[in-house]
């Protein structure tokens, strides 16, 4: 038997006195095995505590019952809650999850996706700030089902689950425009479609709806980091803004503390509304007013959608849009 700790299919076959092909058939539920042989193999599997590799099972069954989940930043609470929704539904349908972080790096993102393809996952749920041409090319070359969660596809090629980010931005401006004429738009990189083409469009539409002029100088972009939000505070003040719509909670928390550091009172001197209503929104003092979105449900619904595709069921909707709202807390008046 193996001298290391790993029990292999070879060990099981030798102990049971059968071929490796027979062990494989038993593991994969193939009925073309005599009952006494099946019992003998299962007894050896139990005794040796043999745990078949999902990919190895997949070679015989064409299924690995494994789903890959690509997440841009594993430390981001928004995406971690979304991933929990995915995992709960995956468990319900007897799928295992392989979680892979792209660390918000486009090249690593491609490598991560190709690694999941190599593992022969049955499907992939992709979360990211934008879809690069490289990642689109990888998806189009593969027959593996892909579902986007909390990720916009402006070309409407892939199944997705989102909220209406543009309408949510309009709702934010409707609130802030009641007391302010100079409202800043603070977001992650504008190259990310969700920021530069969706949220920014909602911001502009909200300004126009409320009779306010769009000013290029009130648009600020940064990486999705607390420190960058903090560093932006003085620039936002210098631009004349008295309120801000912020596209990410960590950025918003940084901006809030940066404003305090600059001597501003929130919400008396400056109002803030953020976007994801992650736990960070309630870690700050005052708590952040935020767009509310069913983050857990975004994950859960995307996983259910993926199971339908993997099981060859018909999708009623290819692009699912869940409801959003606004949760008013301490960074806005009223």
N, C-alpha and C positions, 0 to 999 in steps of 0.2 A: 504493500500500500504506500501511498505518497508519504514522504518523510516530512513535508511541510504541513501546514494546518489546513490547506485547501483540499477538500474532497472533490474529486472530478467524476465525470460520467464514466471514465475508465475504471475507477475504483468500484463504483456501484456495479458495473457490468461484471467485473471479475468476481466480486463477492456473491453476486446472484447467479453466476454461472450462465449468463446470457450475453448476447452481443450488445454493443453500444447502440445499435439501431433499435433494438428492442427496448432498451432503457429510454431512449428518445421518444419512442411511440407511447410508452406509458406516461412519461412526463407531459406530453402534449395531448393526452386524452384520446389518442387513436384507439378505436375499438377493435382493431385487427390484432389483438393480443389475447392469448388464452387466459382465462380467469385465474388459474392457479399460478401462471407466470406473472401476471399483473400483481397478485398479492405478494409473491416472493420479492419482486422488484420494489414494491412499495415498503415492504418490511425492511429491506436493506437501506432504502432511502431514509427511512425514519431512524434506523439504528445508527447510521453514519452521519445523520443530520446534513444530508446533501441538499444544497440549495441551488437549483438550476439557474444558470445565468439567463436573463431575459433575452439577450441577443441570441444566445445559443438556441433557446426555445423558438425564437423567431425564424431561425433558418429552416426549421421544419414546418412551422405553422403559418409562416409569412406574417405573423403578428408578434410583437414584443410586449403588448399591453403596457407600453411605456410612452409617455408624452413628454416632449421637450418644452421647457418654458424659458424664453429668453427675456431677461430683465435688464434694464439699462443701469440700474444702480441698486444693489441689494440692500444698501443702508438707507434708502429712501423709503419712508414709512408709507407713502402713497402706494408704491409698487409692491411693497411687502404685504399690505392688506389685500391688494388685488390678487397677489399670488396665493394668499390663503383661501380666497374664494375659489380659485382654480383647483387647488389641492383638495378641498372638501368635496367638490363634485367629481373629481377624478377618482377619489377613494370610493365614492358611491357607485361608480361604474367600473370598479376594479382595475383602474389604471394606476400605474406608478408614475411619479413625476421626476424628471431630471431637470433641476434648476441650474441655469447658466447665466452668469452676469457678463454683460458686454462692457461694463465700466465706462459707458458713454463714449466708446472708442469705435469709430466706423470700421476700421480694419479688424479689430478683435471681434466685432459683431459678426462679420463674415466668417471668421474662423470658428466662432462658437456655433453658428448655424450649420456649418459643414461638419463639425464634430458630431452634432446631433444627428445629422443625416447618416453619418458613418455608423452611429450606434443603432441605426435602423428603427428610430422611433416611429410610432404609428401616426403621429401628428405633432404639430408645433403651435404653441400659442406665443405670439411675438408681441413684446411691449417695447416701445422705443419712442423717442421724440420725433423722429422722421424716418421715412423710407428712402434710403439712398438708392442710386441706380445699381450699385453693386449688389445690394441685398435683394432688390427686385429681380436681378438677373439670376441669383441663386435660387430664389423661390420659383421662378418660371422654369428652371431646368429640372426641378424635382417634381415627382408625382405625390410627394408627401403633403397631406392636407395642412393648410396654414390658416389660422384665425388671428386677427389683430385684436388686442384688448387695450383700450385706452390709447389707441394709436390711430391717427387719421390717415386715410388713403385718398388723396385728392383725385386719383385716377379711377377710383371705384372698381378696382380689379379683385381685391381680396375681401372675404367675409370679415366683418368687424363689429365690435360692440363699443359704443362711446356714449357720451352725452352730446348735446348740441353746444359745442364750445363757443361758437359765434353768438348764438342767442344768449348764452350765459354772460358773455362780455357786454352785450347790449343792456342786460338787466343791471349789471354793476354800474354802468355809466348813468343809467336812469336814476339810481339812488344817489350817486355822488354829485350829479349835476344839479341836484336840489339846493346844494349849498356852495358849489364851487364852479368856477369857469376855467381854471387851469388844472386839469387832471392829468397826471403822468401815467404812462404805460410802461411798466417795469416787467421785463420778461427774461427768459433764457434766450439763447442765441436765436436771432430772427431767421437764420437759415433753416431752423426746425419748422416744418410746415405748420405744426399746431400753433406756433407763435407768430411767425411772419406772414402766414397766409390765412389763418382762421381767427385766432384771438385778436390780432391787429385789425382785421377787417371788421370784427364786431365792435372793437373800440371806436373805430372811425364812424361806423354806422350809428353807434350810440351818441357820439358827439353831434353828428348831423341831425339826428332825431331831436336832440335837445337844444338845437340852435347854437352849438358851440363850434368854433373853428378848430380844425386839426393843425397842430403845430409840431413840426419835425423835432424841434428841440425838447419836446416833452416825452420823446420815445427813448427808453434806455434798455440796453441789453447787457446781460452778464451771464456767467455760468451759474448752474443751479446750486449755489453755495451760500451759506449764511454770511461768510466773510465778505463776499462780493456785494450782497445786499447792504451790509453795514457800510462798506466803502462808498456806495452810491449815494448815501443820504445827503451829503453836502452838495453834490452835483444836482440832485433833485430840488433841493431848497434853492440853490442858485438859479435854477431855470424858472423859478417863480411858481412852481406847483404848490398847491395847498391840499392835494389829495392824490391818491395813487391806486390804480388797479394793478395788482401784482399777480403774475402768472404762476408763481410757485411758492409754497408755504415757507420753505427754508429762506428763500430770498426775502419774503415778507417779514419774517422774524428778524433778519439782519437789518433790513431797512427801518423797522420799528425802533430797534435799539440804537441805530445810528441817528435817528431823529431825536431821541432822548438825549444822546450824547451832545447833539448840536443845540440843545436847549429848547426843543419844540415839545409841546404837550399834545398827546394823542388821546382823544379825538378833538380837543378844543382848538388846536392850531392846525392840525393835519389829520385827515381821515384816510384809512387804508382798508381795502377789501382784497382778500387773497382768493386763491382758486380751487384748492384741492380738499379743504376741510380735513386734512390729516391730523393726527394727534398733536402735531406741532402747533396748530392753531389755538390749542387750549393750554399749551405750555407757557405761552407768553403772558405778560401782564401789561396792559389789559389783553384779554383774549382777542384773537383776530376774527373780525367779521369775514365770512367766506362764502363763496359759491359752495353749495352742498351737492355732492354727487354720491350715488350709491356705489362706492368703490369696490366693496366686497362683491356686490351683485355684478359689476362689470366683469370681474374674474369668473364668477360662477356661471353667468350666462354664456360667456365666451367658451368655457369648457363644455357646457351642454351643447353649444353649437358645433364644437369640434367632434363630440361623440356622434352627433347626427351625420356629419360628413363621413367620418370613419366607418360608420355602419351603413353607409349608402342610403340614408334617409333623406327625404326631400326637405330643403330649407324653405320655410314660409317667407323669411326675409333674409337677404344677404347682408344688409347693413342694419343693425339694431341700434336704436337711439333710446337711451333710458332717460328718465326725468331728472331734472336738476332743480335747485331752489337757491335761496340765499338765507344763511343763518346769521342773524345780526347779533354781534357781541360788542366788546368794548372799544373797538377801533373806529366805530362810526357813531354819529349822534343819532339818537332816536332808535 
